[in-house]
Amino acid sequence: MKNRARDEFYEGCRARAIMLALEEDRYKGDVTTLATIDPSQGGSAVIRAKEDGILGGADVAVQVFAACDNKLSVVLHHHDGETLQRGDLILEVQGKLAPLLIGERTALNFMQRMSGIATRTRLYVDCIRHTGAEILDTRKTAPGLRYFDKEAVRIGGGKNHRFGLFDMILIKDNHIDASGGIANAIRRAQLYRKEGKLEVKIETEVRSMEELREALPCLPDIILLDNFTPELLKEAVLFVKSSGFTPLLEASGNITLHNVLEVAETGVDFISVGELTHSVKALDLSMTIALA
């Protein structure tokens, strides 16, 4: 039942964001289309890639066009996660021209952003594929678009970290300082989880080897090694392996394509990369129409 409620929440995020995107674009109506297009005019449109990349958001585009007119017919020629080359035909839409034009920019906005995130994520994933590490996203997403940003990361081959504040206890530096230390923070989190019968992981950030030594005996599920150099990451991984404790280890902080391989080869389990969603370069796509 809990999983069903969670899925309904995610689907609600998706549906509300799509409707809000359409509403903020058309408000009381697309006056250009109303002024120039006969409501009975039929037509079709194709969306093509203007550069190479990984497709994301095709399923979202289908939902956008359906929200504009459920009689529009959409045929997908490529699906989310597939590799695109410049000029590739992604999808075709047929039906009344007016709702097709109303949905054009919203569909492209979702697809271009999501494809950009998926493309960037795939670069990171491919770079460290031979290691045991996995690429994670963060909560550094565009407000209101988190569902789509995180879906795009999955499409690109990455994994989602927590979705929000509700699905993991993640003890950060401010929590540690406000709790009077890392051990206090972890123990309070464990007590809260037990009393609330919560099925969530507890992860704690550590900023130094000293904090790592203090955190380990408290048995958090995951330890976040924040802003550790590759050399310090290696030391931390070896220390944890020799300690007899078995938390998963995550590296975070100033990780880019230039150093992600070096980080992955230290032996950490996860690498979180804020750039995937906070500095998005959209993939260039375009839509052209034809009259029926």
Beta strands, then each sheet from edge to edge (+ up, - down):
strand 1: 42-49
strand 2: 53-54
strand 3: 73-76
strand 4: 83-84
strand 5: 89-96
strand 6: 134-136
strand 7: 169-171
strand 8: 202-206
strand 9: 222-226
strand 10: 248-252
strand 11: 270-272
strand 12: 285-291
sheet 1: 3+ 5- 1+ 12-
sheet 2: 2+ 4-
sheet 3: 6+ 11+ 10+ 9+ 8+ 7+
end
